[in-house]
């Protein structure tokens, strides 16, 4: 069976790699590794999601679902230090890297290993996700459904989907679940959706 970045226990040999990035006008240093998503650079979708994101009007923490080695959650932690940020991923190597990268970049999110929302508790003002497209549409749509339960009233789900990887069906799914869905950005075939729970 082919191993994927959403495997719980990656067995591919470790090859740590360092990369620098500027996100929301902050400089970051990330350690990545084999067996995690987009190990050689911040992927375009995540970067677009980070730069497009707007802080919600309501109070509450942020949850980064499927955080990988941590660029989204860590960038939001740095930009909004008054917000509690929780980051989760199923991949144990990604979780270890996210913890290391949080320390390296001097932010203090809570980082948990969790299969989707299994280990998540509480409710959030925002859930952000660059969903694991390769895990299949069923998993992606499950994240959208479950996120609705973990959002506060008027809380927002921010997500990025590439057109060729199902953005039109994702938009329809979000519109069936949420009171309002905005297309916050479109660039190079990627769409940023902001779905609000009313």
N, C-alpha and C positions, 0 to 999 in steps of 0.2 A: 504494500500500500504506500502511495506517495505521501510524504509528510508535508504538512502545510503549516503556515504561521499561526493557524488557530488550533494546532495540536496542543494538548495539555502539557506533554513532556517531550520537548524536541530532542531528538537523538542525533541530529546532524552535528558534526564536530564544531566546537566553538572557535570562532575567529573574530575576536573583538575588533571594532573599528570605531574611530572617533570622527565626528563631523561637527562642523560649526554652522550655525544658522542665525539669521536675524529675523525675528518674528515679533510683530507689533512693536517695532523699534527697540527691542531688547536683544542683546547678544547672548547666544546660548551655545554650550558645548554638550553634545550628547555622545554617549557610548552606545553603540549598537552591536549586533552580533548576527551570525548565521542563525537561521531558524526563527527570525522575527520579521515583521512586515517592513518593507522598504528600508533595508538596512544601510544602503549606500547614500541616501539623501532623504530629506523630508519630501514625501510625495506631494505632487501638485495639489491633489484634492484636500489633504490635511492642511497645507499651507493656505489654500484659498478659504477653507473653513475658519481657520485661526484669524485671518485678516478681516474676514467679513463679519465675524461675530460681534454682536452688540449686547451690552449688559442689559438685563431685563429691569423693569421698573420694580418688581416685587423683591422682597428680601428672601434670603435662603442660599443654600450651597449649590455647587456645581458638581455634576457627575460626568466623568469621561468614561463611556462604555466602550471597551475594546481599545484600551489606551496604548497597546504596544509598548515601545520603550519610552513613551511619555510626552511627545512634543506638544500635543493639544492641551492636555491637562496642565503641564508645566508652564506653557506659555500663558494660559489663562490665570494660573496661580500668580505668576509674576505681574501680570497686567491688573489683576483685581485682588490685591493682597488682603482686602477686608472680607473676601468670600472664602468659606471653607470648601476645599476641592477634594473629591474622592475619585480615585482612578482604579479601574478594574480591568483585568484581562484573564483569559483562561490559561494563557501560555506562561509557565513558571519562569522561563528565561526572560520573557518580556517584563514580567512583574519585578524580577530582580534588577533588571536594567532601569526600569522606571524609578525604583527606589534610589538607585545609585545616581541617576540623572537629576532627581529632585534635590538630593544633597549637593551635588556638583553645582547646581544652578541656584542654590540657596532659597528654595521654597519648601513648604512642609505640607504637601497633600497627604491624605490617607491613601495608601496603595494596597489593594487586595487582590488575591487570586480568586477568581469566581467564574463559573460557567454562566455567562450572561448575568442575570440578576440574582442568582442563587444566594450569594453572600451579602447582598445589598439590603440595607434597612433604611428606614426614614423616607422623607420626601424632599424633593429638590426644586429649586427655582429654575434650573436648567439641566438638561441632559444633552451632552454633545457626543456624537459618534460618527466616525468614518467606518461604516459597518463592513464586516468581513464578506465581501461580495462572493468570494470563491467558496464560502461555506454554503451558498445557495440562497435563493430568494426566500425560502421558508424561514431560514434563520434571520435574515434581514428584517422580514416583516414581523417576526416574533419580537425582535428588539423594539420595533415601533409600537407594537401592542403593549408589551410589558412596560415600556417607558411611560405610557399614559398613566399607569397605576402608581408610578413613583414620582410623578410630578405634582407639585402644589397646584391649586387653582390659579389659573393664568400663568402657570409655568410653561416653559418652552423647550421643545426638542429641536436641536440644530443638527442637521445631517448633510452629508455630501454624497452625491450619486452621479456617476458618469452616464451620459445618455445611452451609450451602447451597452451598459451594464444594468439597465433597468430603471432609469430615472422616470420615464412616463408612468410605469406601473407603481413605482414607489410613491409618486405624487398622488395617484388615485387612492392608494392605500392610506396615506396620511390624511387625505381629505375625508375619508370615511370614518376616521377615528377622532380627528381633532376639530375644534370649532373654527379655527382659522389657519390657513397654510399660506405663507408668503414665499415667493422665490426671491431670496435675498441677494443672490448673485448668479450669473451664468458666465462661464469663461472656458474656452477650449474644450467644449463638450461636457463640462462639469456643471452641475447645478447645486446650489446651497439652498436647502429648504429650512424654513423656520416654522414649526407647527406649534400652535398655542392651545393649551388645554383650557377651554372655557366651561 
